[in-house]
Amino acid sequence: MTDEIRAFLLDALTEMKYDVEDVDDDTVFGPAGLDVDSLGLAELAVRVEDRFGVAFDDDEAEMLAMMTLGEFSRTVAQRIQPASAL
């Protein structure tokens, strides 16, 4: 599942005009990596919510900026698992 999520994130970031050529699981979303601004993170979160049916609180935006691509993929996968278990 994390591979599917990672692929979705990379496609979404590409559509949002971010350069993902050298991005790997250790690349952060914030200024030290992809440099996705708060508006971009909000858009990415909405895309993930729509695609995978998970939710992010408004106060999680800062946490997302500090995550790596791999961490974010795993976080989404963990949120999907409990919903799948119902």
Backbone hydrogen bonds in HBPLUS format (Angstrom, degrees):
<---DONOR---> <-ACCEPTOR-->    atom                        ^
c    i                          cat <-CA-CA->   ^        H-A-AA   ^      H-
h    n   atom  resd res      DA  || num        DHA   H-A  angle D-A-AA Bond
n    s   type  num  typ     dist DA aas  dist angle  dist       angle   num
A0005-ILE N   A0001-MET O   2.98 MM   4  6.31 158.9  2.03 153.8 160.2     1
A0006-ARG N   A0002-THR O   2.79 MM   4  5.91 163.5  1.82 148.6 153.4     2
A0007-ALA N   A0003-ASP O   2.97 MM   4  6.12 163.4  1.99 146.3 150.7     3
A0008-PHE N   A0004-GLU O   2.97 MM   4  6.17 156.0  2.03 144.2 151.0     4
A0009-LEU N   A0005-ILE O   2.86 MM   4  6.14 161.1  1.89 155.4 160.2     5
A0010-LEU N   A0006-ARG O   2.94 MM   4  6.22 163.9  1.97 155.2 159.0     6
A0011-ASP N   A0007-ALA O   2.95 MM   4  6.14 159.0  2.00 148.2 154.1     7
A0012-ALA N   A0008-PHE O   2.84 MM   4  6.04 162.6  1.87 153.5 158.7     8
A0013-LEU N   A0009-LEU O   2.85 MM   4  6.04 164.2  1.88 153.1 157.5     9
A0014-THR N   A0010-LEU O   2.98 MM   4  6.10 152.1  2.06 142.4 150.0    10
A0015-GLU N   A0011-ASP O   2.94 MM   4  6.23 160.0  1.98 151.0 156.0    11
A0016-MET N   A0012-ALA O   2.93 MM   4  6.17 138.4  2.10 142.0 154.3    12
A0018-TYR N   A0013-LEU O   2.92 MM   5  5.37 166.9  1.94 153.1 151.6    13
A0017-LYS N   A0014-THR O   2.94 MM   3  5.05 155.9  1.99 109.9 113.5    14
A0023-VAL N   A0020-VAL O   3.28 MM   3  5.05 168.1  2.29 106.1 108.3    15
A0027-THR N   A0024-ASP O   3.09 MM   3  5.52 170.6  2.10 121.2 123.1    16
A0070-GLY N   A0025-ASP O   2.98 MM  45  4.17 160.7  2.02 120.0 119.7    17
A0069-LEU N   A0027-THR O   2.83 MM  42  5.81 136.8  2.02 149.0 158.4    18
A0034-LEU N   A0028-VAL O   2.89 MM   6  6.31 164.5  1.91 160.8 162.3    19
A0029-PHE N   A0067-MET O   3.09 MM  38  6.31 148.0  2.19 176.2 173.9    20
A0036-VAL N   A0029-PHE O   2.74 MM   7  5.54 169.2  1.75 176.5 172.6    21
A0030-GLY N   A0065-ALA O   2.89 MM  35  4.54 123.8  2.21 153.0 141.2    22
A0033-GLY N   A0030-GLY O   2.98 MM   3  5.70 162.3  2.01 126.7 130.4    23
A0035-ASP N   A0030-GLY O   2.78 MM   5  4.56 147.4  1.89 137.0 128.1    24
A0040-GLY N   A0037-ASP O   3.05 MM   3  5.17 114.3  2.50  98.8 114.5    25
A0041-LEU N   A0037-ASP O   2.87 MM   4  6.21 153.9  1.94 155.4 163.7    26
A0042-ALA N   A0038-SER O   2.97 MM   4  6.16 152.6  2.05 142.4 149.6    27
A0043-GLU N   A0039-LEU O   2.98 MM   4  6.26 157.7  2.03 146.1 152.0    28
A0044-LEU N   A0040-GLY O   2.88 MM   4  6.09 158.9  1.92 147.5 153.7    29
A0045-ALA N   A0041-LEU O   2.86 MM   4  6.03 158.6  1.91 147.2 153.0    30
A0046-VAL N   A0042-ALA O   3.00 MM   4  6.25 156.0  2.06 147.4 153.4    31
A0047-ARG N   A0043-GLU O   2.96 MM   4  6.24 158.7  2.00 149.6 155.4    32
A0048-VAL N   A0044-LEU O   2.94 MM   4  6.21 157.5  1.99 150.8 156.8    33
A0049-GLU N   A0045-ALA O   2.82 MM   4  6.04 158.9  1.87 148.9 155.4    34
A0050-ASP N   A0046-VAL O   2.87 MM   4  6.07 162.2  1.90 152.4 156.6    35
A0051-ARG N   A0047-ARG O   2.96 MM   4  6.10 157.0  2.02 145.4 151.8    36
A0052-PHE N   A0048-VAL O   2.82 MM   4  5.73 169.9  1.83 154.9 158.3    37
A0053-GLY N   A0049-GLU O   2.84 MM   4  4.89 133.9  2.06 129.9 136.4    38
A0060-GLU N   A0057-ASP O   3.03 MM   3  5.40 162.4  2.06 112.8 118.0    39
A0061-ALA N   A0058-ASP O   3.43 MM   3  6.02 171.3  2.44 117.6 118.7    40
A0064-LEU N   A0060-GLU O   2.99 MM   4  6.30 152.0  2.07 154.5 162.8    41
A0065-ALA N   A0061-ALA O   3.19 MM   4  6.50 152.1  2.27 148.1 154.5    42
A0066-MET N   A0063-MET O   3.17 MM   3  5.37 135.9  2.37 100.2 111.8    43
A0067-MET N   A0064-LEU O   3.10 MM   3  5.15 150.3  2.19 102.1 111.1    44
A0072-PHE N   A0068-THR O   2.93 MM   4  6.13 165.3  1.95 155.9 159.6    45
A0073-SER N   A0069-LEU O   2.97 MM   4  6.14 158.7  2.02 147.1 153.2    46
A0074-ARG N   A0070-GLY O   2.99 MM   4  6.21 160.1  2.03 148.3 153.3    47
A0075-THR N   A0071-GLU O   2.87 MM   4  6.08 152.7  1.95 147.2 155.3    48
A0076-VAL N   A0072-PHE O   2.99 MM   4  6.24 163.0  2.02 152.9 156.2    49
A0077-ALA N   A0073-SER O   3.01 MM   4  6.22 162.4  2.04 146.6 151.9    50
A0078-GLN N   A0074-ARG O   2.88 MM   4  6.09 153.6  1.95 148.1 154.7    51
A0079-ARG N   A0075-THR O   3.08 MM   4  6.33 147.5  2.18 143.9 152.4    52
A0079-ARG N   A0076-VAL O   3.11 MM   3  5.14 120.6  2.48  95.8 110.7    53
A0080-ILE N   A0076-VAL O   2.99 MM   4  6.27 139.9  2.16 147.2 158.8    54
A0081-GLN N   A0077-ALA O   3.06 MM   4  6.29 153.9  2.13 148.5 154.6    55
A0084-SER N   A0080-ILE O   2.97 MM   4  6.22 147.0  2.08 153.9 164.5    56
A0084-SER N   A0081-GLN O   3.06 MM   3  5.06 121.0  2.42  97.4 112.4    57
A0085-ALA N   A0081-GLN O   3.06 MM   4  6.29 136.0  2.27 147.7 159.9    58
A0085-ALA N   A0082-PRO O   3.22 MM   3  5.10 131.2  2.47  91.9 104.7    59
